[in-house]
Amino acid sequence: MKAQVLVDERIKQGDNAFAELRVVRVPESVRGSVHIFKYSLSLVVEGVCVLRYDNEAGKGDHYHRNGVELPYRFTTMPALLNDFWQQVDEWRKL
């Protein structure tokens, strides 16, 4: 199986922010992860990434919020997307 791009989009989040989502189904799990997705979900505000969920090779699933890296327990892709959008909604309330 070849890698298959499932999501690749940028979604405006106001005048000075956007969410960028990229999800790829890969033939083998990324080193450090146990699922078949490679992903990066980001919220960029005024040119600064304030939130990012990703699974960089060797680091596994984690997220960054305001410069702090925290572990993330991946269960399903819908749950990951929901967790990301919940944090985006929290940011929008600030």
PDB file of N, CA, C and O in Angstrom:
ATOM      1  N   MET A   1       0.845  -1.188   0.000  1.00  0.00           N
ATOM      2  CA  MET A   1       0.000   0.000   0.000  1.00  0.00           C
ATOM      3  C   MET A   1       0.885   1.245   0.000  1.00  0.00           C
ATOM      4  O   MET A   1       1.870   1.319   0.734  1.00  0.00           O
ATOM      5  N   LYS A   2       0.527   2.198  -0.815  1.00  0.00           N
ATOM      6  CA  LYS A   2       1.220   3.480  -0.834  1.00  0.00           C
ATOM      7  C   LYS A   2       0.600   4.401   0.208  1.00  0.00           C
ATOM      8  O   LYS A   2      -0.528   4.183   0.648  1.00  0.00           O
ATOM      9  N   ALA A   3       1.341   5.422   0.595  1.00  0.00           N
ATOM     10  CA  ALA A   3       0.797   6.441   1.504  1.00  0.00           C
ATOM     11  C   ALA A   3      -0.378   7.119   0.803  1.00  0.00           C
ATOM     12  O   ALA A   3      -0.341   7.356  -0.405  1.00  0.00           O
ATOM     13  N   GLN A   4      -1.420   7.426   1.573  1.00  0.00           N
ATOM     14  CA  GLN A   4      -2.620   8.053   1.027  1.00  0.00           C
ATOM     15  C   GLN A   4      -2.972   9.280   1.863  1.00  0.00           C
ATOM     16  O   GLN A   4      -3.226   9.165   3.062  1.00  0.00           O
ATOM     17  N   VAL A   5      -2.987  10.450   1.235  1.00  0.00           N
ATOM     18  CA  VAL A   5      -3.360  11.683   1.935  1.00  0.00           C
ATOM     19  C   VAL A   5      -4.865  11.650   2.184  1.00  0.00           C
ATOM     20  O   VAL A   5      -5.652  11.541   1.244  1.00  0.00           O
ATOM     21  N   LEU A   6      -5.261  11.744   3.447  1.00  0.00           N
ATOM     22  CA  LEU A   6      -6.673  11.739   3.827  1.00  0.00           C
ATOM     23  C   LEU A   6      -7.195  13.153   4.047  1.00  0.00           C
ATOM     24  O   LEU A   6      -8.334  13.459   3.694  1.00  0.00           O
ATOM     25  N   VAL A   7      -6.369  14.010   4.627  1.00  0.00           N
ATOM     26  CA  VAL A   7      -6.753  15.397   4.896  1.00  0.00           C
ATOM     27  C   VAL A   7      -5.551  16.282   4.603  1.00  0.00           C
ATOM     28  O   VAL A   7      -4.429  15.973   5.005  1.00  0.00           O
ATOM     29  N   ASP A   8      -5.790  17.375   3.904  1.00  0.00           N
ATOM     30  CA  ASP A   8      -4.741  18.361   3.644  1.00  0.00           C
ATOM     31  C   ASP A   8      -5.437  19.690   3.389  1.00  0.00           C
ATOM     32  O   ASP A   8      -5.783  20.020   2.255  1.00  0.00           O
ATOM     33  N   GLU A   9      -5.638  20.450   4.469  1.00  0.00           N
ATOM     34  CA  GLU A   9      -6.388  21.690   4.315  1.00  0.00           C
ATOM     35  C   GLU A   9      -5.970  22.745   5.323  1.00  0.00           C
ATOM     36  O   GLU A   9      -5.409  22.453   6.380  1.00  0.00           O
ATOM     37  N   ARG A  10      -6.266  23.977   4.955  1.00  0.00           N
ATOM     38  CA  ARG A  10      -6.038  25.125   5.829  1.00  0.00           C
ATOM     39  C   ARG A  10      -7.400  25.797   6.016  1.00  0.00           C
ATOM     40  O   ARG A  10      -8.103  26.091   5.048  1.00  0.00           O
ATOM     41  N   ILE A  11      -7.758  26.035   7.284  1.00  0.00           N
ATOM     42  CA  ILE A  11      -9.073  26.575   7.610  1.00  0.00           C
ATOM     43  C   ILE A  11      -8.893  27.868   8.393  1.00  0.00           C
ATOM     44  O   ILE A  11      -8.308  27.874   9.476  1.00  0.00           O
ATOM     45  N   LYS A  12      -9.395  28.948   7.844  1.00  0.00           N
ATOM     46  CA  LYS A  12      -9.271  30.254   8.487  1.00  0.00           C
ATOM     47  C   LYS A  12      -9.992  30.240   9.839  1.00  0.00           C
ATOM     48  O   LYS A  12     -11.089  29.696   9.965  1.00  0.00           O
ATOM     49  N   GLN A  13      -9.356  30.848  10.844  1.00  0.00           N
ATOM     50  CA  GLN A  13      -9.901  30.909  12.204  1.00  0.00           C
ATOM     51  C   GLN A  13      -9.933  32.357  12.691  1.00  0.00           C
ATOM     52  O   GLN A  13      -9.516  32.646  13.813  1.00  0.00           O
ATOM     53  N   GLY A  14     -10.412  33.237  11.875  1.00  0.00           N
ATOM     54  CA  GLY A  14     -10.429  34.653  12.219  1.00  0.00           C
ATOM     55  C   GLY A  14      -9.473  35.404  11.320  1.00  0.00           C
ATOM     56  O   GLY A  14      -8.883  34.830  10.405  1.00  0.00           O
ATOM     57  N   ASP A  15      -9.320  36.703  11.587  1.00  0.00           N
ATOM     58  CA  ASP A  15      -8.491  37.549  10.743  1.00  0.00           C
ATOM     59  C   ASP A  15      -7.002  37.230  10.827  1.00  0.00           C
ATOM     60  O   ASP A  15      -6.263  37.460   9.871  1.00  0.00           O
ATOM     61  N   ASN A  16      -6.564  36.705  11.956  1.00  0.00           N
ATOM     62  CA  ASN A  16      -5.117  36.533  12.163  1.00  0.00           C
ATOM     63  C   ASN A  16      -4.708  35.101  12.482  1.00  0.00           C
ATOM     64  O   ASN A  16      -3.616  34.874  13.002  1.00  0.00           O
ATOM     65  N   ALA A  17      -5.581  34.118  12.175  1.00  0.00           N
ATOM     66  CA  ALA A  17      -5.272  32.740  12.562  1.00  0.00           C
ATOM     67  C   ALA A  17      -5.832  31.746  11.547  1.00  0.00           C
ATOM     68  O   ALA A  17      -6.783  32.029  10.818  1.00  0.00           O
ATOM     69  N   PHE A  18      -5.202  30.567  11.531  1.00  0.00           N
ATOM     70  CA  PHE A  18      -5.712  29.480  10.697  1.00  0.00           C
ATOM     71  C   PHE A  18      -5.328  28.149  11.330  1.00  0.00           C
ATOM     72  O   PHE A  18      -4.356  28.051  12.080  1.00  0.00           O
ATOM     73  N   ALA A  19      -6.111  27.137  11.009  1.00  0.00           N
ATOM     74  CA  ALA A  19      -5.785  25.767  11.388  1.00  0.00           C
ATOM     75  C   ALA A  19      -5.296  25.062  10.132  1.00  0.00           C
ATOM     76  O   ALA A  19      -5.876  25.208   9.056  1.00  0.00           O
ATOM     77  N   GLU A  20      -4.232  24.303  10.281  1.00  0.00           N
ATOM     78  CA  GLU A  20      -3.697  23.541   9.154  1.00  0.00           C
ATOM     79  C   GLU A  20      -3.693  22.073   9.549  1.00  0.00           C
ATOM     80  O   GLU A  20      -3.098  21.693  10.557  1.00  0.00           O
ATOM     81  N   LEU A  21      -4.360  21.251   8.749  1.00  0.00           N
ATOM     82  CA  LEU A  21      -4.519  19.838   9.058  1.00  0.00           C
ATOM     83  C   LEU A  21      -3.950  18.990   7.931  1.00  0.00           C
ATOM     84  O   LEU A  21      -4.256  19.201   6.758  1.00  0.00           O
ATOM     85  N   ARG A  22      -3.122  18.034   8.305  1.00  0.00           N
ATOM     86  CA  ARG A  22      -2.589  17.080   7.333  1.00  0.00           C
ATOM     87  C   ARG A  22      -2.575  15.708   7.995  1.00  0.00           C
ATOM     88  O   ARG A  22      -1.961  15.508   9.042  1.00  0.00           O
ATOM     89  N   VAL A  23      -3.275  14.761   7.351  1.00  0.00           N
ATOM     90  CA  VAL A  23      -3.337  13.382   7.838  1.00  0.00           C
ATOM     91  C   VAL A  23      -3.055  12.467   6.652  1.00  0.00           C
ATOM     92  O   VAL A  23      -3.673  12.590   5.595  1.00  0.00           O
ATOM     93  N   VAL A  24      -2.116  11.552   6.843  1.00  0.00           N
ATOM     94  CA  VAL A  24      -1.738  10.607   5.792  1.00  0.00           C
ATOM     95  C   VAL A  24      -1.835   9.193   6.358  1.00  0.00           C
ATOM     96  O   VAL A  24      -1.331   8.916   7.447  1.00  0.00           O
ATOM     97  N   ARG A  25      -2.481   8.309   5.617  1.00  0.00           N
ATOM     98  CA  ARG A  25      -2.465   6.888   5.983  1.00  0.00           C
ATOM     99  C   ARG A  25      -1.175   6.321   5.388  1.00  0.00           C
ATOM    100  O   ARG A  25      -0.937   6.432   4.185  1.00  0.00           O
ATOM    101  N   VAL A  26      -0.351   5.717   6.233  1.00  0.00           N
ATOM    102  CA  VAL A  26       0.957   5.217   5.798  1.00  0.00           C
ATOM    103  C   VAL A  26       0.988   3.688   5.834  1.00  0.00           C
ATOM    104  O   VAL A  26       0.234   3.071   6.586  1.00  0.00           O
ATOM    105  N   PRO A  27       1.852   3.076   5.029  1.00  0.00           N
ATOM    106  CA  PRO A  27       1.901   1.611   4.967  1.00  0.00           C
ATOM    107  C   PRO A  27       2.343   0.959   6.276  1.00  0.00           C
ATOM    108  O   PRO A  27       1.915  -0.149   6.600  1.00  0.00           O
ATOM    109  N   GLU A  28       3.195   1.648   7.020  1.00  0.00           N
ATOM    110  CA  GLU A  28       3.663   1.141   8.318  1.00  0.00           C
ATOM    111  C   GLU A  28       3.573   2.258   9.336  1.00  0.00           C
ATOM    112  O   GLU A  28       3.690   3.431   8.980  1.00  0.00           O
ATOM    113  N   SER A  29       3.368   1.915  10.592  1.00  0.00           N
ATOM    114  CA  SER A  29       3.274   2.951  11.620  1.00  0.00           C
ATOM    115  C   SER A  29       4.575   3.745  11.697  1.00  0.00           C
ATOM    116  O   SER A  29       5.662   3.220  11.456  1.00  0.00           O
ATOM    117  N   VAL A  30       4.435   5.004  12.033  1.00  0.00           N
ATOM    118  CA  VAL A  30       5.575   5.890  12.240  1.00  0.00           C
ATOM    119  C   VAL A  30       6.290   5.431  13.508  1.00  0.00           C
ATOM    120  O   VAL A  30       5.639   5.105  14.500  1.00  0.00           O
ATOM    121  N   ARG A  31       7.607   5.404  13.485  1.00  0.00           N
ATOM    122  CA  ARG A  31       8.377   4.968  14.655  1.00  0.00           C
ATOM    123  C   ARG A  31       7.929   5.751  15.895  1.00  0.00           C
ATOM    124  O   ARG A  31       7.963   6.982  15.906  1.00  0.00           O
ATOM    125  N   GLY A  32       7.510   5.028  16.933  1.00  0.00           N
ATOM    126  CA  GLY A  32       7.029   5.656  18.156  1.00  0.00           C
ATOM    127  C   GLY A  32       5.515   5.647  18.268  1.00  0.00           C
ATOM    128  O   GLY A  32       4.979   5.931  19.340  1.00  0.00           O
ATOM    129  N   SER A  33       4.808   5.327  17.183  1.00  0.00           N
ATOM    130  CA  SER A  33       3.345   5.250  17.183  1.00  0.00           C
ATOM    131  C   SER A  33       2.928   3.817  16.858  1.00  0.00           C
ATOM    132  O   SER A  33       3.713   3.049  16.302  1.00  0.00           O
ATOM    133  N   VAL A  34       1.689   3.460  17.209  1.00  0.00           N
ATOM    134  CA  VAL A  34       1.218   2.087  16.969  1.00  0.00           C
ATOM    135  C   VAL A  34       0.046   2.045  15.987  1.00  0.00           C
ATOM    136  O   VAL A  34      -0.644   1.029  15.901  1.00  0.00           O
ATOM    137  N   HIS A  35      -0.188   3.121  15.253  1.00  0.00           N
ATOM    138  CA  HIS A  35      -1.283   3.183  14.290  1.00  0.00           C
ATOM    139  C   HIS A  35      -0.723   3.530  12.917  1.00  0.00           C
ATOM    140  O   HIS A  35       0.473   3.790  12.783  1.00  0.00           O
ATOM    141  N   ILE A  36      -1.570   3.537  11.907  1.00  0.00           N
ATOM    142  CA  ILE A  36      -1.101   3.726  10.529  1.00  0.00           C
ATOM    143  C   ILE A  36      -1.356   5.141   9.999  1.00  0.00           C
ATOM    144  O   ILE A  36      -1.627   5.319   8.811  1.00  0.00           O
ATOM    145  N   PHE A  37      -1.269   6.131  10.865  1.00  0.00           N
ATOM    146  CA  PHE A  37      -1.461   7.517  10.450  1.00  0.00           C
ATOM    147  C   PHE A  37      -0.221   8.354  10.766  1.00  0.00           C
ATOM    148  O   PHE A  37       0.420   8.175  11.802  1.00  0.00           O
ATOM    149  N   LYS A  38       0.095   9.249   9.871  1.00  0.00           N
ATOM    150  CA  LYS A  38       1.095  10.299  10.104  1.00  0.00           C
ATOM    151  C   LYS A  38       0.301  11.592  10.056  1.00  0.00           C
ATOM    152  O   LYS A  38      -0.405  11.843   9.079  1.00  0.00           O
ATOM    153  N   TYR A  39       0.401  12.418  11.092  1.00  0.00           N
ATOM    154  CA  TYR A  39      -0.456  13.598  11.138  1.00  0.00           C
ATOM    155  C   TYR A  39       0.255  14.809  11.723  1.00  0.00           C
ATOM    156  O   TYR A  39       1.221  14.696  12.478  1.00  0.00           O
ATOM    157  N   SER A  40      -0.260  15.961  11.345  1.00  0.00           N
ATOM    158  CA  SER A  40       0.146  17.237  11.929  1.00  0.00           C
ATOM    159  C   SER A  40      -1.074  18.144  11.873  1.00  0.00           C
ATOM    160  O   SER A  40      -1.563  18.478  10.794  1.00  0.00           O
ATOM    161  N   LEU A  41      -1.554  18.536  13.032  1.00  0.00           N
ATOM    162  CA  LEU A  41      -2.712  19.425  13.160  1.00  0.00           C
ATOM    163  C   LEU A  41      -2.235  20.660  13.901  1.00  0.00           C
ATOM    164  O   LEU A  41      -1.809  20.563  15.051  1.00  0.00           O
ATOM    165  N   SER A  42      -2.299  21.817  13.265  1.00  0.00           N
ATOM    166  CA  SER A  42      -1.715  23.022  13.853  1.00  0.00           C
ATOM    167  C   SER A  42      -2.701  24.172  13.892  1.00  0.00           C
ATOM    168  O   SER A  42      -3.570  24.299  13.029  1.00  0.00           O
ATOM    169  N   LEU A  43      -2.550  25.006  14.908  1.00  0.00           N
ATOM    170  CA  LEU A  43      -3.246  26.283  14.992  1.00  0.00           C
ATOM    171  C   LEU A  43      -2.168  27.360  14.999  1.00  0.00           C
ATOM    172  O   LEU A  43      -1.305  27.391  15.876  1.00  0.00           O
ATOM    173  N   VAL A  44      -2.234  28.242  14.004  1.00  0.00           N
ATOM    174  CA  VAL A  44      -1.247  29.306  13.854  1.00  0.00           C
ATOM    175  C   VAL A  44      -1.945  30.641  14.045  1.00  0.00           C
ATOM    176  O   VAL A  44      -2.935  30.931  13.373  1.00  0.00           O
ATOM    177  N   VAL A  45      -1.429  31.457  14.967  1.00  0.00           N
ATOM    178  CA  VAL A  45      -2.008  32.756  15.284  1.00  0.00           C
ATOM    179  C   VAL A  45      -0.929  33.820  15.094  1.00  0.00           C
ATOM    180  O   VAL A  45       0.143  33.748  15.695  1.00  0.00           O
ATOM    181  N   GLU A  46      -1.225  34.796  14.261  1.00  0.00           N
ATOM    182  CA  GLU A  46      -0.275  35.874  13.964  1.00  0.00           C
ATOM    183  C   GLU A  46       1.108  35.326  13.613  1.00  0.00           C
ATOM    184  O   GLU A  46       2.128  35.861  14.046  1.00  0.00           O
ATOM    185  N   GLY A  47       1.126  34.254  12.826  1.00  0.00           N
ATOM    186  CA  GLY A  47       2.383  33.668  12.357  1.00  0.00           C
ATOM    187  C   GLY A  47       3.085  32.750  13.340  1.00  0.00           C
ATOM    188  O   GLY A  47       4.168  32.246  13.043  1.00  0.00           O
ATOM    189  N   VAL A  48       2.489  32.521  14.510  1.00  0.00           N
ATOM    190  CA  VAL A  48       3.106  31.674  15.537  1.00  0.00           C
ATOM    191  C   VAL A  48       2.238  30.448  15.769  1.00  0.00           C
ATOM    192  O   VAL A  48       1.030  30.564  15.977  1.00  0.00           O
ATOM    193  N   CYS A  49       2.859  29.270  15.732  1.00  0.00           N
ATOM    194  CA  CYS A  49       2.133  28.035  16.014  1.00  0.00           C
ATOM    195  C   CYS A  49       1.900  27.949  17.526  1.00  0.00           C
ATOM    196  O   CYS A  49       2.847  27.792  18.296  1.00  0.00           O
ATOM    197  N   VAL A  50       0.632  28.053  17.945  1.00  0.00           N
ATOM    198  CA  VAL A  50       0.301  28.032  19.376  1.00  0.00           C
ATOM    199  C   VAL A  50      -0.194  26.665  19.832  1.00  0.00           C
ATOM    200  O   VAL A  50      -0.270  26.394  21.031  1.00  0.00           O
ATOM    201  N   LEU A  51      -0.536  25.792  18.858  1.00  0.00           N
ATOM    202  CA  LEU A  51      -1.022  24.452  19.176  1.00  0.00           C
ATOM    203  C   LEU A  51      -0.673  23.530  18.014  1.00  0.00           C
ATOM    204  O   LEU A  51      -0.903  23.870  16.854  1.00  0.00           O
ATOM    205  N   ARG A  52      -0.118  22.364  18.328  1.00  0.00           N
ATOM    206  CA  ARG A  52       0.160  21.387  17.272  1.00  0.00           C
ATOM    207  C   ARG A  52       0.100  19.985  17.844  1.00  0.00           C
ATOM    208  O   ARG A  52       0.744  19.682  18.848  1.00  0.00           O
ATOM    209  N   TYR A  53      -0.669  19.147  17.205  1.00  0.00           N
ATOM    210  CA  TYR A  53      -0.684  17.713  17.487  1.00  0.00           C
ATOM    211  C   TYR A  53       0.082  17.045  16.356  1.00  0.00           C
ATOM    212  O   TYR A  53      -0.178  17.323  15.185  1.00  0.00           O
ATOM    213  N   ASP A  54       1.033  16.159  16.690  1.00  0.00           N
ATOM    214  CA  ASP A  54       1.743  15.448  15.644  1.00  0.00           C
ATOM    215  C   ASP A  54       2.364  14.171  16.196  1.00  0.00           C
ATOM    216  O   ASP A  54       2.364  13.927  17.402  1.00  0.00           O
ATOM    217  N   ASN A  55       2.889  13.369  15.286  1.00  0.00           N
ATOM    218  CA  ASN A  55       3.577  12.140  15.686  1.00  0.00           C
ATOM    219  C   ASN A  55       4.874  12.017  14.911  1.00  0.00           C
ATOM    220  O   ASN A  55       5.052  11.131  14.075  1.00  0.00           O
ATOM    221  N   GLU A  56       5.753  12.920  15.216  1.00  0.00           N
ATOM    222  CA  GLU A  56       7.090  12.947  14.620  1.00  0.00           C
ATOM    223  C   GLU A  56       7.783  11.606  14.869  1.00  0.00           C
ATOM    224  O   GLU A  56       7.697  11.044  15.961  1.00  0.00           O
ATOM    225  N   ALA A  57       8.465  11.107  13.850  1.00  0.00           N
ATOM    226  CA  ALA A  57       9.160   9.816  13.963  1.00  0.00           C
ATOM    227  C   ALA A  57      10.095   9.810  15.168  1.00  0.00           C
ATOM    228  O   ALA A  57      10.911  10.714  15.350  1.00  0.00           O
ATOM    229  N   GLY A  58       9.958   8.780  15.976  1.00  0.00           N
ATOM    230  CA  GLY A  58      10.807   8.631  17.154  1.00  0.00           C
ATOM    231  C   GLY A  58      10.213   9.233  18.413  1.00  0.00           C
ATOM    232  O   GLY A  58      10.541   8.803  19.519  1.00  0.00           O
ATOM    233  N   LYS A  59       9.336  10.231  18.259  1.00  0.00           N
ATOM    234  CA  LYS A  59       8.712  10.863  19.424  1.00  0.00           C
ATOM    235  C   LYS A  59       7.342  10.272  19.708  1.00  0.00           C
ATOM    236  O   LYS A  59       6.874  10.314  20.846  1.00  0.00           O
ATOM    237  N   GLY A  60       6.700   9.729  18.701  1.00  0.00           N
ATOM    238  CA  GLY A  60       5.358   9.192  18.882  1.00  0.00           C
ATOM    239  C   GLY A  60       4.325  10.312  18.986  1.00  0.00           C
ATOM    240  O   GLY A  60       4.596  11.464  18.647  1.00  0.00           O
ATOM    241  N   ASP A  61       3.156   9.951  19.457  1.00  0.00           N
ATOM    242  CA  ASP A  61       2.034  10.886  19.533  1.00  0.00           C
ATOM    243  C   ASP A  61       2.233  11.876  20.675  1.00  0.00           C
ATOM    244  O   ASP A  61       2.520  11.490  21.808  1.00  0.00           O
ATOM    245  N   HIS A  62       2.077  13.156  20.355  1.00  0.00           N
ATOM    246  CA  HIS A  62       2.232  14.206  21.368  1.00  0.00           C
ATOM    247  C   HIS A  62       1.603  15.488  20.829  1.00  0.00           C
ATOM    248  O   HIS A  62       1.189  15.558  19.672  1.00  0.00           O
ATOM    249  N   TYR A  63       1.542  16.499  21.696  1.00  0.00           N
ATOM    250  CA  TYR A  63       1.087  17.801  21.226  1.00  0.00           C
ATOM    251  C   TYR A  63       1.890  18.903  21.901  1.00  0.00           C
ATOM    252  O   TYR A  63       2.497  18.711  22.954  1.00  0.00           O
ATOM    253  N   HIS A  64       1.870  20.058  21.259  1.00  0.00           N
ATOM    254  CA  HIS A  64       2.570  21.240  21.745  1.00  0.00           C
ATOM    255  C   HIS A  64       1.513  22.307  21.982  1.00  0.00           C
ATOM    256  O   HIS A  64       0.661  22.550  21.128  1.00  0.00           O
ATOM    257  N   ARG A  65       1.572  22.929  23.124  1.00  0.00           N
ATOM    258  CA  ARG A  65       0.659  24.033  23.413  1.00  0.00           C
ATOM    259  C   ARG A  65       1.465  25.143  24.068  1.00  0.00           C
ATOM    260  O   ARG A  65       2.041  24.962  25.140  1.00  0.00           O
ATOM    261  N   ASN A  66       1.495  26.299  23.403  1.00  0.00           N
ATOM    262  CA  ASN A  66       2.242  27.458  23.912  1.00  0.00           C
ATOM    263  C   ASN A  66       3.678  27.107  24.270  1.00  0.00           C
ATOM    264  O   ASN A  66       4.187  27.533  25.307  1.00  0.00           O
ATOM    265  N   GLY A  67       4.334  26.327  23.410  1.00  0.00           N
ATOM    266  CA  GLY A  67       5.743  26.019  23.596  1.00  0.00           C
ATOM    267  C   GLY A  67       6.052  24.846  24.502  1.00  0.00           C
ATOM    268  O   GLY A  67       7.222  24.516  24.695  1.00  0.00           O
ATOM    269  N   VAL A  68       5.039  24.206  25.064  1.00  0.00           N
ATOM    270  CA  VAL A  68       5.248  23.063  25.952  1.00  0.00           C
ATOM    271  C   VAL A  68       4.824  21.792  25.219  1.00  0.00           C
ATOM    272  O   VAL A  68       3.728  21.737  24.662  1.00  0.00           O
ATOM    273  N   GLU A  69       5.682  20.773  25.214  1.00  0.00           N
ATOM    274  CA  GLU A  69       5.366  19.493  24.582  1.00  0.00           C
ATOM    275  C   GLU A  69       4.811  18.526  25.618  1.00  0.00           C
ATOM    276  O   GLU A  69       5.396  18.339  26.685  1.00  0.00           O
ATOM    277  N   LEU A  70       3.667  17.909  25.290  1.00  0.00           N
ATOM    278  CA  LEU A  70       3.005  16.979  26.198  1.00  0.00           C
ATOM    279  C   LEU A  70       2.659  15.687  25.469  1.00  0.00           C
ATOM    280  O   LEU A  70       2.403  15.713  24.265  1.00  0.00           O
ATOM    281  N   PRO A  71       2.646  14.549  26.178  1.00  0.00           N
ATOM    282  CA  PRO A  71       2.281  13.286  25.531  1.00  0.00           C
ATOM    283  C   PRO A  71       0.800  13.285  25.160  1.00  0.00           C
ATOM    284  O   PRO A  71      -0.013  13.949  25.803  1.00  0.00           O
ATOM    285  N   TYR A  72       0.465  12.537  24.122  1.00  0.00           N
ATOM    286  CA  TYR A  72      -0.928  12.388  23.701  1.00  0.00           C
ATOM    287  C   TYR A  72      -1.202  10.906  23.503  1.00  0.00           C
ATOM    288  O   TYR A  72      -0.412  10.202  22.874  1.00  0.00           O
ATOM    289  N   ARG A  73      -2.314  10.436  24.034  1.00  0.00           N
ATOM    290  CA  ARG A  73      -2.702   9.027  23.876  1.00  0.00           C
ATOM    291  C   ARG A  73      -3.665   8.908  22.700  1.00  0.00           C
ATOM    292  O   ARG A  73      -4.854   9.199  22.829  1.00  0.00           O
ATOM    293  N   PHE A  74      -3.149   8.482  21.563  1.00  0.00           N
ATOM    294  CA  PHE A  74      -3.960   8.316  20.359  1.00  0.00           C
ATOM    295  C   PHE A  74      -4.858   7.097  20.527  1.00  0.00           C
ATOM    296  O   PHE A  74      -4.396   6.023  20.912  1.00  0.00           O
ATOM    297  N   THR A  75      -6.161   7.274  20.230  1.00  0.00           N
ATOM    298  CA  THR A  75      -7.085   6.134  20.235  1.00  0.00           C
ATOM    299  C   THR A  75      -7.663   5.915  18.842  1.00  0.00           C
ATOM    300  O   THR A  75      -7.576   4.818  18.290  1.00  0.00           O
ATOM    301  N   THR A  76      -8.257   6.974  18.276  1.00  0.00           N
ATOM    302  CA  THR A  76      -8.820   6.902  16.929  1.00  0.00           C
ATOM    303  C   THR A  76      -8.610   8.254  16.248  1.00  0.00           C
ATOM    304  O   THR A  76      -8.371   9.263  16.910  1.00  0.00           O
ATOM    305  N   MET A  77      -8.701   8.260  14.931  1.00  0.00           N
ATOM    306  CA  MET A  77      -8.564   9.521  14.210  1.00  0.00           C
ATOM    307  C   MET A  77      -9.707  10.486  14.549  1.00  0.00           C
ATOM    308  O   MET A  77      -9.447  11.671  14.758  1.00  0.00           O
ATOM    309  N   PRO A  78     -10.977  10.018  14.612  1.00  0.00           N
ATOM    310  CA  PRO A  78     -12.037  10.959  15.020  1.00  0.00           C
ATOM    311  C   PRO A  78     -11.796  11.571  16.401  1.00  0.00           C
ATOM    312  O   PRO A  78     -12.070  12.754  16.606  1.00  0.00           O
ATOM    313  N   ALA A  79     -11.289  10.781  17.349  1.00  0.00           N
ATOM    314  CA  ALA A  79     -11.011  11.310  18.691  1.00  0.00           C
ATOM    315  C   ALA A  79      -9.893  12.344  18.636  1.00  0.00           C
ATOM    316  O   ALA A  79      -9.973  13.372  19.308  1.00  0.00           O
ATOM    317  N   LEU A  80      -8.849  12.087  17.842  1.00  0.00           N
ATOM    318  CA  LEU A  80      -7.752  13.043  17.694  1.00  0.00           C
ATOM    319  C   LEU A  80      -8.273  14.363  17.137  1.00  0.00           C
ATOM    320  O   LEU A  80      -7.964  15.428  17.672  1.00  0.00           O
ATOM    321  N   LEU A  81      -9.058  14.299  16.069  1.00  0.00           N
ATOM    322  CA  LEU A  81      -9.604  15.521  15.473  1.00  0.00           C
ATOM    323  C   LEU A  81     -10.498  16.257  16.472  1.00  0.00           C
ATOM    324  O   LEU A  81     -10.455  17.484  16.555  1.00  0.00           O
ATOM    325  N   ASN A  82     -11.292  15.525  17.217  1.00  0.00           N
ATOM    326  CA  ASN A  82     -12.151  16.137  18.228  1.00  0.00           C
ATOM    327  C   ASN A  82     -11.319  16.829  19.312  1.00  0.00           C
ATOM    328  O   ASN A  82     -11.635  17.950  19.709  1.00  0.00           O
ATOM    329  N   ASP A  83     -10.266  16.175  19.789  1.00  0.00           N
ATOM    330  CA  ASP A  83      -9.409  16.771  20.822  1.00  0.00           C
ATOM    331  C   ASP A  83      -8.758  18.057  20.305  1.00  0.00           C
ATOM    332  O   ASP A  83      -8.695  19.060  21.016  1.00  0.00           O
ATOM    333  N   PHE A  84      -8.276  18.015  19.060  1.00  0.00           N
ATOM    334  CA  PHE A  84      -7.672  19.204  18.466  1.00  0.00           C
ATOM    335  C   PHE A  84      -8.686  20.343  18.394  1.00  0.00           C
ATOM    336  O   PHE A  84      -8.399  21.454  18.838  1.00  0.00           O
ATOM    337  N   TRP A  85      -9.871  20.076  17.839  1.00  0.00           N
ATOM    338  CA  TRP A  85     -10.868  21.146  17.680  1.00  0.00           C
ATOM    339  C   TRP A  85     -11.379  21.664  19.018  1.00  0.00           C
ATOM    340  O   TRP A  85     -11.735  22.838  19.124  1.00  0.00           O
ATOM    341  N   GLN A  86     -11.422  20.813  20.042  1.00  0.00           N
ATOM    342  CA  GLN A  86     -11.803  21.298  21.375  1.00  0.00           C
ATOM    343  C   GLN A  86     -10.790  22.325  21.865  1.00  0.00           C
ATOM    344  O   GLN A  86     -11.178  23.348  22.428  1.00  0.00           O
ATOM    345  N   GLN A  87      -9.502  22.071  21.663  1.00  0.00           N
ATOM    346  CA  GLN A  87      -8.487  23.031  22.096  1.00  0.00           C
ATOM    347  C   GLN A  87      -8.523  24.299  21.254  1.00  0.00           C
ATOM    348  O   GLN A  87      -8.280  25.390  21.770  1.00  0.00           O
ATOM    349  N   VAL A  88      -8.827  24.168  19.954  1.00  0.00           N
ATOM    350  CA  VAL A  88      -8.991  25.364  19.119  1.00  0.00           C
ATOM    351  C   VAL A  88     -10.154  26.197  19.660  1.00  0.00           C
ATOM    352  O   VAL A  88     -10.052  27.419  19.760  1.00  0.00           O
ATOM    353  N   ASP A  89     -11.257  25.534  20.008  1.00  0.00           N
ATOM    354  CA  ASP A  89     -12.413  26.265  20.568  1.00  0.00           C
ATOM    355  C   ASP A  89     -12.047  26.969  21.865  1.00  0.00           C
ATOM    356  O   ASP A  89     -12.490  28.092  22.104  1.00  0.00           O
ATOM    357  N   GLU A  90     -11.236  26.320  22.714  1.00  0.00           N
ATOM    358  CA  GLU A  90     -10.783  26.972  23.952  1.00  0.00           C
ATOM    359  C   GLU A  90      -9.990  28.227  23.632  1.00  0.00           C
ATOM    360  O   GLU A  90     -10.178  29.262  24.272  1.00  0.00           O
ATOM    361  N   TRP A  91      -9.102  28.144  22.646  1.00  0.00           N
ATOM    362  CA  TRP A  91      -8.320  29.308  22.249  1.00  0.00           C
ATOM    363  C   TRP A  91      -9.231  30.431  21.767  1.00  0.00           C
ATOM    364  O   TRP A  91      -9.009  31.594  22.104  1.00  0.00           O
ATOM    365  N   ARG A  92     -10.243  30.100  20.990  1.00  0.00           N
ATOM    366  CA  ARG A  92     -11.149  31.109  20.428  1.00  0.00           C
ATOM    367  C   ARG A  92     -11.904  31.856  21.524  1.00  0.00           C
ATOM    368  O   ARG A  92     -12.307  33.001  21.321  1.00  0.00           O
ATOM    369  N   LYS A  93     -12.100  31.225  22.688  1.00  0.00           N
ATOM    370  CA  LYS A  93     -12.812  31.864  23.795  1.00  0.00           C
ATOM    371  C   LYS A  93     -11.935  32.872  24.556  1.00  0.00           C
ATOM    372  O   LYS A  93     -12.446  33.689  25.323  1.00  0.00           O
ATOM    373  N   LEU A  94     -10.622  32.808  24.341  1.00  0.00           N
ATOM    374  CA  LEU A  94      -9.710  33.717  25.060  1.00  0.00           C
ATOM    375  C   LEU A  94      -9.861  35.146  24.602  1.00  0.00           C
ATOM    376  O   LEU A  94      -9.170  36.032  25.105  1.00  0.00           O
TER     377      LEU A  94
END
